[in-house]
């Protein structure tokens, strides 16, 4: 199965927002989508799993917990370990938070022959996407993230991510991997799926992670 994004459709899955509530007390909050859902993707389980994984990964960083059930059921151990390392290595002097799942414009979904996974290509911005006390408006943050610091617009590249079904039937999302090559730069973010957590998270400085909230090294 190969799905392609139309030129005018934004992929948001607002109709399936209930998938983003997760299954544990610390799961990501619901998402208030600022874009609409094209019919061809509204009930696609791979796109839903992509958004679920992006949501739980952002939420894990916001709360500094990398072990909660909804996270474990939505992204791979390698992805969990990667966002944990990013968190503990952060040296920011200003509190911050991700306002929602990483915005993306879907390019294609290629299902595996066995029906237990897919490879997704999407366009994502490279810029900073965090809210702070000085810049608390998530839409302003998103608009700024699309502009390259070198004056080139859009500030975006094509990423690939795999989804694979585990033994429990969960679709686990891999960490975004940038595709190399000039043809994969400056992709179109016009129809990006943009949504923000409701309620918005409170910016905070990353700190020490208790042992029981640290992921296991894969």
Secondary structure as GFF3:
##gff-version 3
##sequence-region A 1 218
A	DSSP	beta_strand	2	4	.	.	.	ID=ss1
A	DSSP	three_ten_helix	14	21	.	.	.	ID=ss2
A	DSSP	beta_strand	30	33	.	.	.	ID=ss3
A	DSSP	three_ten_helix	39	41	.	.	.	ID=ss4
A	DSSP	alpha_helix	45	63	.	.	.	ID=ss5
A	DSSP	alpha_helix	69	72	.	.	.	ID=ss6
A	DSSP	alpha_helix	77	89	.	.	.	ID=ss7
A	DSSP	beta_strand	97	98	.	.	.	ID=ss8
A	DSSP	beta_strand	105	111	.	.	.	ID=ss9
A	DSSP	beta_strand	117	125	.	.	.	ID=ss10
A	DSSP	beta_strand	130	131	.	.	.	ID=ss11
A	DSSP	alpha_helix	138	145	.	.	.	ID=ss12
A	DSSP	beta_strand	156	165	.	.	.	ID=ss13
A	DSSP	beta_strand	171	173	.	.	.	ID=ss14
A	DSSP	beta_strand	177	178	.	.	.	ID=ss15
A	DSSP	three_ten_helix	182	184	.	.	.	ID=ss16
A	DSSP	beta_strand	195	198	.	.	.	ID=ss17
A	DSSP	three_ten_helix	211	213	.	.	.	ID=ss18
###
